[in-house]
Amino acid sequence: MARYRDVDDQPCFLPVNLSEQLLPGTFEHALNHLVESGAVPLAAFDAHYKNDEVGAPAVSPAVLLKVVLLGYSRGLVSSRAIASACERHVTFVALCGLDAPHFSTIARFIACSAEPIADVFQRVLLVCDAQGLIGREMFAIDGVKLPGNASKRHSGTRAELAERSRKMKAAAKAMLARHAQADGAPEPTLDQRSQRQIARLDHDAQRIERFLAEHTADKAGAKGSVRKSNVTDNDSAKMATDKGVIQGYCGVATVDSAHQIIMDAQAHGTGSEQALLLPAVQAVQAQCRPDTVITADAGYHSEVNLQALDALGVQAVIADNQRRQRDERLVDQAKHQGQADPLHDKSPKPRQTILFGPADFEHDAQRNQCRCPAGQTVQGGHVAEQRGYQSVRFRFQASQCGPCAQRGQCLRKPEGKTPRQVAFHIGRTAQCNPHTQRMRAHIDSPAGRAIYDRRMATVEPVFANLRHNKGLRRFTLRGQKKVDAQWKLMCLVHNIEKLAKSGYGAA
């Protein structure tokens, strides 16, 4: 039998040339060349330092920028984790030298450098353009909702927060009264656990009261509604995602189709994607050519947005919510929904019951009545208008649907008490949305479908890279200005990776 040497992995001391650890063609080599060559001026960071004549020398912004971007590229978003890597990992040591920055210095650098970071982002775009990585044929816009450094339980309107503070104070008083009654003394003797609970209740109540004193009005929503405030980070917002409701921000990115360079990155404390389209378009409008096409998914679609883009003279392809239903290539998509996911699910999903549709109901327009598959009849439908279309709608009675044997195949929630409703399409209204109708006709054409399919291949891999390869799970800072800077840094990592793959700095 063949014999082999044992692998000696015992700790040892080795002479290391730090400059040789940055291999050409790697991310860290391109990053170091980008900063040290002067392609990205860092003079804007000097405004944060006041040690021109007195005080200790500060850590160079060039060092901090390099270690932060390298940390984000390795999935390290914590300042403590980056500081630890600067002491233990040879690649980080090669960028910062033997004088590793403290984690508080790294955290302060990210939190206080919003404007310089935005300038660095734009300077890197100029380098990408000089390398021929920006085509300007199509810009694809998309976003991702990420949790922030805030708690959902600290959210609410002013009235809800005031009521919560009152309940906390009442709970603390009730605990003291119970202990006083049990001890039989005016000054009760509290154990450590009770002391901590009462102190926490008092602290949270005072914190809410300070917040209410500083913010004298509720946050206004996009349509004049009241949005819930957050005591921890009032710039963040509650957002619905496929994983549930989170308290955080929506990071929006505009990606060029040529080499997937991120042209613009913004973070907003709102879950309404429709409100984020125009700011993203206006940020890259100076980079657009007359034939540049802006694309986005159905979350950014609205008649108001399409009208604004038309006024700006921007060519756009933005899907609506019914695009998939109109695409004949997706007519059999329903049969795949009940199948197992070979990468994640070990057992097939339960088949969904096919519910009765409007075609299964009989509509008598002359008598204005409707008959269901079980034979029940309802009289007197009403005409409704929605999104430029008219329909006549019928609503059955609970006494008709309650004892029906076919309610499991007719109602989405057979266990509920809501009876069945059915609508029959009549036609378009006179006041239809002209921009939406033109966009639907364009996106249903072969040219429009080709552009939209290219959008998916442009922007979706970028967010997959940020979320899975870079470990992007949450924002660690508070406040929209700071979170926006952190989001730009994360997107900057992606652009520098594209520079490294193009051979930048390797010659």
C-alpha positions as CSV (number, residue, x, y, z in Angstrom):
1,M,0.0,0.0,0.0
2,A,1.3,3.4,-0.9
3,R,2.6,5.7,1.8
4,Y,2.3,9.5,1.9
5,R,3.7,12.3,3.9
6,D,1.6,13.7,6.7
7,V,0.4,17.2,6.3
8,D,2.1,19.4,8.8
9,D,-0.4,22.1,9.9
10,Q,1.2,23.1,13.2
11,P,1.4,26.9,13.9
12,C,4.7,28.4,12.7
13,F,6.4,31.7,12.0
14,L,7.0,32.5,8.3
15,P,8.7,35.5,6.7
16,V,6.0,37.2,4.7
17,N,6.2,39.9,2.1
18,L,2.9,41.7,2.4
19,S,2.9,43.2,-1.0
20,E,3.2,39.7,-2.6
21,Q,0.0,38.6,-1.0
22,L,-2.1,40.8,-3.3
23,L,-2.1,38.6,-6.4
24,P,-2.9,40.3,-9.8
25,G,-6.4,39.5,-11.0
26,T,-7.9,39.3,-7.5
27,F,-10.4,41.6,-5.9
28,E,-7.9,42.8,-3.3
29,H,-5.3,43.6,-5.9
30,A,-7.7,45.7,-8.0
31,L,-9.0,47.4,-4.8
32,N,-5.4,48.3,-3.7
33,H,-4.5,49.6,-7.2
34,L,-7.7,51.6,-7.4
35,V,-7.0,53.4,-4.1
36,E,-3.2,53.8,-4.2
37,S,-3.0,54.9,-7.8
38,G,-5.1,58.0,-7.1
39,A,-7.9,57.0,-9.4
40,V,-10.3,57.6,-6.5
41,P,-9.4,60.8,-4.7
42,L,-9.9,60.6,-0.9
43,A,-9.5,64.3,0.0
44,A,-13.2,64.5,0.9
45,F,-12.6,62.3,3.9
46,D,-10.2,64.9,5.5
47,A,-13.1,67.0,6.6
48,H,-13.8,64.6,9.5
49,Y,-10.3,65.0,11.0
50,K,-9.2,68.0,13.2
51,N,-5.6,66.9,14.0
52,D,-3.7,69.2,11.6
53,E,-1.6,70.7,14.4
54,V,-2.5,68.8,17.6
55,G,-3.7,65.3,18.4
56,A,-2.5,61.8,17.5
57,P,-2.2,60.7,13.9
58,A,-5.4,59.1,12.5
59,V,-5.8,55.9,10.5
60,S,-5.7,56.8,6.8
61,P,-9.0,56.8,5.0
62,A,-7.4,54.8,2.3
63,V,-6.7,52.0,4.7
64,L,-10.1,52.1,6.2
65,L,-11.8,52.1,2.8
66,K,-9.8,49.2,1.6
67,V,-10.4,47.0,4.7
68,V,-14.1,47.8,4.8
69,L,-14.6,46.9,1.1
70,L,-12.6,43.8,1.5
71,G,-14.6,42.8,4.5
72,Y,-17.9,43.3,2.7
73,S,-16.6,41.3,-0.2
74,R,-16.0,38.4,2.3
75,G,-19.4,38.7,4.0
76,L,-18.0,40.6,7.0
77,V,-20.4,43.5,7.7
78,S,-19.6,43.8,11.4
79,S,-16.9,46.3,12.4
80,R,-15.6,43.9,15.0
81,A,-15.3,41.1,12.5
82,I,-13.4,43.4,10.1
83,A,-11.1,44.6,12.9
84,S,-10.4,41.0,13.9
85,A,-9.6,40.1,10.3
86,C,-7.1,43.0,10.2
87,E,-5.2,41.3,13.0
88,R,-5.4,37.6,11.9
89,H,-5.9,37.4,8.1
90,V,-2.9,38.0,5.9
91,T,-4.8,39.6,3.1
92,F,-6.3,42.2,5.4
93,V,-2.9,42.7,7.0
94,A,-1.4,43.3,3.5
95,L,-3.9,46.2,3.0
96,C,-3.7,47.9,6.4
97,G,-0.2,47.0,7.5
98,L,0.7,45.8,11.0
99,D,-1.2,48.7,12.7
100,A,-4.7,47.2,12.6
101,P,-7.5,49.8,13.1
102,H,-9.8,49.5,16.1
103,F,-13.4,48.4,15.5
104,S,-14.8,51.7,16.8
105,T,-12.6,53.5,14.2
106,I,-14.1,51.4,11.4
107,A,-17.6,51.9,12.6
108,R,-17.1,55.7,12.9
109,F,-15.6,55.8,9.4
110,I,-18.7,54.1,7.8
111,A,-21.2,56.1,9.9
112,C,-19.7,59.6,9.3
113,S,-18.7,59.4,5.6
114,A,-21.9,59.4,3.6
115,E,-20.9,62.2,1.2
116,P,-17.3,61.0,0.5
117,I,-18.6,57.4,0.0
118,A,-21.1,58.7,-2.6
119,D,-18.2,60.5,-4.3
120,V,-16.1,57.4,-4.3
121,F,-18.9,55.4,-5.9
122,Q,-19.1,57.9,-8.8
123,R,-15.4,58.0,-9.3
124,V,-15.3,54.2,-9.6
125,L,-18.0,54.4,-12.2
126,L,-15.7,56.7,-14.2
127,V,-13.0,54.0,-14.0
128,C,-15.5,51.4,-15.1
129,D,-16.5,53.6,-18.1
130,A,-12.8,54.1,-19.0
131,Q,-12.4,50.3,-19.0
132,G,-15.3,49.9,-21.4
133,L,-17.6,48.1,-18.9
134,I,-20.6,50.4,-19.3
135,G,-22.7,50.0,-22.5
136,R,-25.7,52.3,-21.8
137,E,-28.0,50.2,-23.9
138,M,-30.3,49.2,-21.1
139,F,-30.5,50.1,-17.4
140,A,-32.4,47.6,-15.2
141,I,-33.9,48.8,-11.9
142,D,-34.7,46.5,-9.0
143,G,-34.5,46.5,-5.2
144,V,-34.2,44.3,-2.1
145,K,-35.8,44.7,1.3
146,L,-33.4,44.1,4.2
147,P,-33.9,44.3,7.9
148,G,-32.3,47.3,9.7
149,N,-30.8,47.8,13.1
150,A,-34.3,48.4,14.6
151,S,-37.0,46.3,16.3
152,K,-40.6,45.9,15.0
153,R,-42.0,46.0,18.5
154,H,-40.9,49.6,18.9
155,S,-43.1,50.7,15.9
156,G,-46.5,52.4,16.0
157,T,-48.4,55.6,15.6
158,R,-48.1,58.4,18.2
159,A,-51.3,57.2,19.8
160,E,-50.1,53.6,19.9
161,L,-46.7,54.5,21.3
162,A,-48.3,56.7,24.0
163,E,-50.6,53.9,25.0
164,R,-47.7,51.5,25.1
165,S,-45.8,53.8,27.4
166,R,-48.8,54.1,29.7
167,K,-49.1,50.3,29.9
168,M,-45.4,49.9,30.7
169,K,-45.6,52.4,33.6
170,A,-48.8,50.7,34.9
171,A,-47.1,47.3,34.7
172,A,-44.1,48.6,36.7
173,K,-46.4,50.0,39.4
174,A,-48.4,46.8,39.5
175,M,-45.2,44.8,40.1
176,L,-44.2,47.1,43.0
177,A,-47.6,46.8,44.5
178,R,-47.6,43.0,44.4
179,H,-44.2,42.9,46.1
180,A,-45.3,45.4,48.7
181,Q,-48.4,43.4,49.5
182,A,-46.5,40.2,49.7
183,D,-43.8,41.7,52.0
184,G,-46.3,43.6,54.2
185,A,-43.9,46.6,54.1
186,P,-44.2,50.1,52.4
187,E,-40.7,49.5,50.8
188,P,-40.8,46.1,49.2
189,T,-37.7,43.9,48.9
190,L,-37.2,43.0,45.3
191,D,-35.1,40.2,43.9
192,Q,-32.6,40.9,41.1
193,R,-34.9,39.6,38.4
194,S,-37.8,41.9,39.4
195,Q,-35.5,44.8,39.7
196,R,-34.3,44.3,36.1
197,Q,-37.9,43.9,34.8
198,I,-39.0,47.1,36.5
199,A,-35.9,49.0,35.4
200,R,-36.4,47.8,31.8
201,L,-40.1,48.9,31.8
202,D,-39.2,52.3,33.1
203,H,-36.4,52.7,30.7
204,D,-38.6,51.8,27.7
205,A,-41.4,54.1,28.8
206,Q,-39.0,57.0,29.2
207,R,-37.5,56.3,25.8
208,I,-40.9,56.4,24.2
209,E,-41.8,59.7,25.9
210,R,-38.6,61.3,24.7
211,F,-39.3,60.1,21.2
212,L,-42.9,61.6,21.3
213,A,-41.5,64.9,22.6
214,E,-39.0,65.1,19.8
215,H,-41.4,64.0,17.0
216,T,-44.6,66.0,17.3
217,A,-46.4,64.5,14.3
218,D,-47.0,61.1,12.7
219,K,-45.1,60.1,9.6
220,A,-47.1,60.7,6.4
221,G,-47.5,57.9,3.8
222,A,-47.3,58.2,0.0
223,K,-51.1,58.7,-0.3
224,G,-51.6,60.8,2.8
225,S,-52.1,57.9,5.2
226,V,-50.4,57.6,8.5
227,R,-47.2,55.5,8.6
228,K,-46.0,53.9,11.8
229,S,-42.9,55.5,13.4
230,N,-40.1,53.6,15.0
231,V,-38.5,54.6,18.3
232,T,-35.2,52.9,17.5
233,D,-34.8,54.1,13.9
234,N,-37.5,56.4,12.7
235,D,-36.1,56.4,9.1
236,S,-36.8,52.7,8.7
237,A,-40.2,51.3,7.9
238,K,-42.2,48.1,8.2
239,M,-42.1,46.1,5.0
240,A,-43.8,42.9,3.8
241,T,-41.5,40.3,2.3
242,D,-41.8,36.7,1.3
243,K,-40.2,35.9,4.7
244,G,-42.7,38.0,6.7
245,V,-42.8,41.6,7.9
246,I,-39.5,43.2,8.6
247,Q,-38.4,46.6,10.0
248,G,-35.8,47.9,7.6
249,Y,-34.9,49.6,4.3
250,C,-35.3,48.9,0.6
251,G,-32.0,49.0,-1.3
252,V,-32.5,50.0,-5.0
253,A,-29.9,49.5,-7.6
254,T,-29.7,50.5,-11.3
255,V,-27.6,48.0,-13.3
256,D,-26.2,48.4,-16.8
257,S,-26.8,45.4,-19.1
258,A,-23.3,45.3,-20.7
259,H,-21.3,44.0,-17.8
260,Q,-23.7,44.3,-14.9
261,I,-22.1,47.4,-13.5
262,I,-24.3,49.1,-10.8
263,M,-24.8,52.7,-12.0
264,D,-26.7,53.9,-9.0
265,A,-27.5,52.7,-5.5
266,Q,-30.0,54.1,-3.1
267,A,-31.5,53.0,0.2
268,H,-35.0,54.2,1.2
269,G,-37.1,53.6,4.3
270,T,-40.2,52.7,2.5
271,G,-41.6,49.4,1.1
272,S,-43.5,51.2,-1.8
273,E,-41.5,50.4,-4.9
274,Q,-43.6,52.7,-7.1
275,A,-42.3,55.7,-5.1
276,L,-38.7,54.6,-5.7
277,L,-38.7,54.5,-9.5
278,L,-38.5,58.1,-10.4
279,P,-35.6,58.9,-8.0
280,A,-33.6,56.0,-9.5
281,V,-34.3,57.1,-13.0
282,Q,-33.4,60.7,-12.3
283,A,-30.1,59.6,-10.7
284,V,-29.0,57.9,-14.0
285,Q,-30.6,60.2,-16.5
286,A,-27.4,62.1,-17.1
287,Q,-25.8,58.8,-18.1
288,C,-28.5,57.8,-20.5
289,R,-28.2,58.1,-24.3
290,P,-31.2,58.9,-26.4
291,D,-31.7,55.2,-27.1
292,T,-31.1,53.9,-23.6
293,V,-34.0,51.8,-22.3
294,I,-35.0,51.8,-18.6
295,T,-36.6,48.5,-17.4
296,A,-38.2,47.4,-14.1
297,D,-40.6,44.8,-12.9
298,A,-44.3,45.0,-12.0
299,G,-43.6,46.5,-8.5
300,Y,-42.6,49.8,-10.1
301,H,-45.5,50.0,-12.5
302,S,-48.2,52.7,-12.2
303,E,-49.9,55.1,-14.5
304,V,-48.4,58.0,-12.7
305,N,-44.8,56.6,-13.1
306,L,-45.4,55.9,-16.8
307,Q,-46.7,59.4,-17.4
308,A,-43.7,60.9,-15.6
309,L,-41.3,58.9,-17.6
310,D,-43.0,60.0,-20.8
311,A,-42.7,63.6,-19.7
312,L,-39.0,63.1,-19.1
313,G,-38.5,61.6,-22.6
314,V,-37.2,58.3,-21.1
315,Q,-37.7,55.0,-23.0
316,A,-39.0,52.4,-20.6
317,V,-40.2,48.8,-20.5
318,I,-42.0,48.2,-17.2
319,A,-44.2,45.2,-16.6
320,D,-47.6,45.2,-15.2
321,N,-49.2,42.7,-12.8
322,Q,-51.0,40.8,-15.6
323,R,-47.9,40.3,-17.9
324,R,-47.5,36.6,-16.9
325,Q,-51.2,35.9,-17.5
326,R,-50.9,37.3,-21.0
327,D,-47.7,35.5,-22.0
328,E,-48.5,32.4,-24.0
329,R,-45.1,30.9,-23.0
330,L,-46.4,30.7,-19.4
331,V,-49.8,29.1,-20.0
332,D,-48.7,25.9,-18.3
333,Q,-47.0,27.5,-15.3
334,A,-49.8,26.3,-12.9
335,K,-48.9,22.6,-13.4
336,H,-45.4,23.3,-12.0
337,Q,-46.5,25.0,-8.8
338,G,-47.4,21.7,-7.1
339,Q,-44.1,20.1,-7.9
340,A,-41.2,19.7,-5.5
341,D,-38.2,22.0,-5.6
342,P,-35.3,19.7,-6.3
343,L,-32.8,22.0,-4.5
344,H,-34.8,22.6,-1.3
345,D,-37.9,20.4,-0.9
346,K,-37.6,16.7,-0.3
347,S,-41.3,16.0,-0.6
348,P,-43.7,17.4,-3.2
349,K,-45.9,20.3,-2.3
350,P,-49.6,19.5,-1.7
351,R,-51.6,20.1,-4.9
352,Q,-53.8,23.2,-4.8
353,T,-57.5,22.6,-5.4
354,I,-58.6,24.1,-8.8
355,L,-61.3,26.6,-7.9
356,F,-64.4,27.4,-9.9
357,G,-63.8,30.4,-12.2
358,P,-66.2,32.8,-13.9
359,A,-66.4,30.5,-16.8
360,D,-68.1,27.9,-14.5
361,F,-70.9,30.3,-13.6
362,E,-73.9,31.1,-15.8
363,H,-74.5,34.8,-16.4
364,D,-77.8,36.0,-17.7
365,A,-77.2,39.6,-18.8
366,Q,-80.9,40.3,-19.6
367,R,-82.2,39.2,-16.3
368,N,-79.1,40.5,-14.5
369,Q,-78.7,37.2,-12.6
370,C,-76.0,34.6,-12.0
371,R,-76.2,30.8,-11.4
372,C,-73.4,28.9,-9.6
373,P,-72.3,25.3,-10.5
374,A,-74.3,24.1,-7.5
375,G,-77.5,25.6,-8.9
376,Q,-77.8,28.6,-6.6
377,T,-79.0,31.8,-8.2
378,V,-78.4,35.4,-7.2
379,Q,-80.1,38.4,-8.7
380,G,-78.9,42.0,-9.2
381,G,-75.3,42.4,-10.1
382,H,-73.6,45.8,-9.9
383,V,-71.2,47.4,-12.4
384,A,-67.7,48.2,-11.1
385,E,-64.7,49.9,-12.7
386,Q,-61.1,49.1,-11.9
387,R,-57.9,49.9,-13.8
388,G,-59.8,51.1,-16.9
389,Y,-62.1,48.1,-17.2
390,Q,-65.8,47.5,-16.4
391,S,-67.2,44.3,-14.9
392,V,-70.5,43.2,-13.4
393,R,-70.2,41.6,-10.0
394,F,-72.5,39.3,-8.1
395,R,-72.3,38.3,-4.5
396,F,-74.0,35.2,-3.2
397,Q,-75.6,35.0,0.3
398,A,-74.0,33.2,3.2
399,S,-77.1,31.1,3.5
400,Q,-76.4,29.8,0.0
401,C,-72.7,29.1,0.3
402,G,-72.8,27.8,3.9
403,P,-74.4,24.4,3.5
404,C,-73.1,23.9,-0.1
405,A,-71.3,20.7,-0.6
406,Q,-69.0,22.2,-3.2
407,R,-67.7,25.1,-1.1
408,G,-64.3,23.5,-0.9
409,Q,-63.9,23.8,-4.7
410,C,-65.5,27.3,-4.8
411,L,-64.0,29.3,-1.9
412,R,-60.3,30.0,-1.2
413,K,-61.0,29.7,2.5
414,P,-63.9,27.2,2.9
415,E,-63.6,27.4,6.7
416,G,-64.4,31.1,6.6
417,K,-67.8,32.8,6.5
418,T,-67.3,35.0,3.5
419,P,-69.6,33.9,0.6
420,R,-68.5,33.6,-3.0
421,Q,-68.2,36.6,-5.3
422,V,-67.9,36.5,-9.1
423,A,-67.2,39.1,-11.7
424,F,-67.9,39.1,-15.5
425,H,-65.8,41.3,-17.8
426,I,-67.7,43.9,-19.8
427,G,-65.0,46.0,-21.5
428,R,-62.9,49.1,-21.2
429,T,-64.1,52.3,-19.7
430,A,-63.9,55.6,-21.5
431,Q,-61.3,56.8,-19.0
432,C,-58.7,54.1,-19.6
433,N,-55.1,54.6,-18.7
434,P,-53.4,55.5,-22.0
435,H,-49.8,55.1,-20.8
436,T,-50.6,51.7,-19.3
437,Q,-52.3,50.5,-22.4
438,R,-49.4,51.5,-24.6
439,M,-46.9,49.8,-22.2
440,R,-48.9,46.6,-22.3
441,A,-49.0,46.6,-26.1
442,H,-45.2,47.2,-26.2
443,I,-44.3,44.6,-23.6
444,D,-46.5,42.0,-25.3
445,S,-44.7,42.5,-28.6
446,P,-41.7,40.3,-29.5
447,A,-39.3,43.2,-29.1
448,G,-40.7,44.2,-25.7
449,R,-40.5,40.6,-24.5
450,A,-36.9,40.3,-25.6
451,I,-36.0,43.5,-23.7
452,Y,-37.8,42.4,-20.5
453,D,-36.2,38.9,-20.6
454,R,-32.8,40.7,-20.9
455,R,-33.7,42.7,-17.8
456,M,-34.0,39.6,-15.7
457,A,-30.6,38.3,-16.9
458,T,-29.1,41.7,-16.1
459,V,-30.3,42.6,-12.6
460,E,-31.3,39.4,-10.9
461,P,-27.8,37.8,-10.8
462,V,-26.5,41.0,-9.2
463,F,-28.8,40.8,-6.2
464,A,-28.2,37.0,-6.0
465,N,-24.4,37.8,-5.8
466,L,-24.9,40.4,-3.1
467,R,-27.3,38.3,-1.0
468,H,-25.8,34.9,-1.3
469,N,-22.1,35.2,-2.2
470,K,-21.5,38.3,-0.1
471,G,-23.8,37.2,2.8
472,L,-25.9,40.4,2.6
473,R,-28.6,39.8,5.3
474,R,-29.2,43.1,7.1
475,F,-28.1,46.7,7.5
476,T,-26.1,47.4,10.7
477,L,-26.4,51.2,10.8
478,R,-29.3,53.4,11.7
479,G,-30.7,56.4,9.8
480,Q,-31.3,56.6,6.1
481,K,-28.2,58.7,5.4
482,K,-25.9,56.1,7.1
483,V,-27.8,53.1,5.6
484,D,-27.6,54.6,2.1
485,A,-23.8,54.9,2.5
486,Q,-23.5,51.3,3.6
487,W,-25.6,50.2,0.7
488,K,-23.4,52.1,-1.7
489,L,-20.3,50.4,-0.2
490,M,-21.9,47.0,-0.7
491,C,-22.7,47.8,-4.4
492,L,-19.2,49.3,-4.8
493,V,-17.8,45.9,-3.9
494,H,-19.7,44.4,-6.9
495,N,-18.3,47.0,-9.3
496,I,-14.7,46.5,-8.1
497,E,-15.1,42.8,-8.7
498,K,-16.1,43.5,-12.3
499,L,-13.0,45.7,-12.6
500,A,-10.8,42.9,-11.3
501,K,-12.3,40.4,-13.8
502,S,-11.6,42.8,-16.6
503,G,-7.9,42.8,-15.6
504,Y,-7.7,46.3,-14.1
505,G,-4.4,46.9,-12.3
506,A,-2.9,43.5,-13.3
507,A,-0.6,44.9,-15.9
